[in-house]
Amino acid sequence: MSVFWQSVLAVFAAVGFYALLHTVYELVCARVLRMHGTAELTLYGDGCDPASEQLIRTALRVRRQYLPGLSVTFVEIGSGQGQNIAKHLAARQDIMYLD
């Protein structure tokens, strides 16, 4: 086998070894952060807007999948005209709701 092909194989082996170590590191760190980490997320929006409901549901999904210690706060910046979906979701899902 020529020196060129040996060099190519050595580069691929080095890249593969680095990728393996990086993957193991990411898995270990993600697990430690998930088990012991806490975070705070503050959402701003109009509680009557359907986009606010989507924001809250996304935050709940993130809390369920990645950070069980995530505390979510929703700050109402809208007029409050109509049915306030965010207020009802906040009451049911352990989210702090601020007017």
HELIX and SHEET records of a PDB file:
HELIX    1   1 VAL A    3  HIS A   36  1                                  34    
HELIX    2   2 PRO A   50  GLN A   65  1                                  16    
HELIX    3   3 ILE A   85  ARG A   92  1                                   8    
SHEET    1   A 3 ALA A  39  GLY A  45  0                                        
SHEET    2   A 3 LEU A  70  GLU A  76  1                                        
SHEET    3   A 3 MET A  96  LEU A  98  1                                        
END                                                                             
